[in-house]
Amino acid sequence: MGTRYDEGDVVGTPNGRGVVAAVLTEGFEFPRDGGEEETEVSASDDRPAHVVGLETEGSTGYRASALEATGFDDEPERTDREVLTNMVS
């Protein structure tokens, strides 16, 4: 099994930095590309899906292999209320 991340961990993703909002071990549906259409995501104890609230805006699901541990060295690029709300939605 690869690296596992926990809720609250700061991670680097292919879409920028973010915070792990959830670690899911059962299949679920997730909005595709921020739209209304949803896609089925498989997840299990052996292969969890990590939902990451992105620093810039929105959230996306990732496998642990697409993530790397990091930190927030600088202030977030955007800190308006709407973006912060989207990060935890």
C-alpha positions in Angstrom: 0.0 0.0 0.0 1.2 3.5 -0.8 1.3 6.6 1.4 -1.9 7.4 3.2 -2.8 11.0 4.1 -5.2 12.0 6.8 -7.8 14.7 7.0 -6.1 18.1 7.6 -2.8 17.1 5.9 -1.5 19.8 3.6 -0.6 18.2 0.2 0.6 19.0 -3.2 -1.6 17.9 -6.1 -1.4 18.1 -9.9 -3.7 21.1 -9.5 -1.8 23.0 -6.8 -1.7 22.8 -3.0 -4.6 21.9 -0.8 -5.8 20.3 2.4 -7.2 16.8 2.7 -10.9 17.3 3.5 -11.9 13.6 3.5 -10.4 10.1 3.1 -13.1 7.9 1.7 -13.1 4.1 1.7 -16.4 3.4 -0.1 -17.5 4.3 -3.6 -19.2 7.7 -4.1 -20.2 10.2 -6.7 -18.3 13.4 -7.2 -19.0 16.5 -9.4 -17.0 16.3 -12.6 -14.9 19.4 -13.5 -16.8 21.6 -11.0 -20.0 21.1 -13.0 -23.4 19.5 -12.2 -22.5 16.2 -13.9 -21.2 13.6 -11.5 -18.8 10.7 -12.0 -18.6 7.5 -10.0 -15.4 7.1 -7.9 -14.4 3.8 -6.5 -12.7 3.6 -3.1 -11.9 0.9 -0.6 -9.8 0.3 2.5 -6.9 -0.8 0.2 -7.4 2.0 -2.3 -8.9 5.1 -0.6 -9.8 8.3 -2.4 -8.6 11.6 -0.9 -10.9 14.6 -1.4 -8.7 17.7 -1.3 -9.9 21.3 -0.9 -7.6 23.2 -3.3 -5.9 26.4 -2.3 -7.0 28.3 -5.4 -10.7 27.1 -5.5 -12.9 24.0 -5.4 -12.1 20.5 -4.4 -11.1 17.3 -6.3 -10.6 13.6 -5.5 -7.1 12.0 -5.8 -5.4 8.7 -5.1 -2.5 8.9 -2.7 -0.1 8.3 -5.5 -1.0 11.7 -7.0 -0.3 13.5 -3.8 2.8 14.6 -1.9 3.2 16.0 1.5 4.0 19.7 1.6 3.2 22.8 3.7 1.9 26.3 3.3 5.1 28.3 3.1 3.4 31.4 1.9 0.0 32.9 2.4 -2.7 31.4 0.2 -2.9 33.1 -3.3 -6.6 34.0 -2.6 -8.3 34.3 0.7 -11.7 35.8 -0.1 -14.7 34.2 1.7 -16.1 32.5 -1.4 -12.9 30.6 -2.1 -12.6 29.5 1.6 -16.2 28.3 1.5 -15.5 26.3 -1.6 -12.5 24.7 0.0 -14.6 23.1 2.7 -17.8 22.4 0.6 
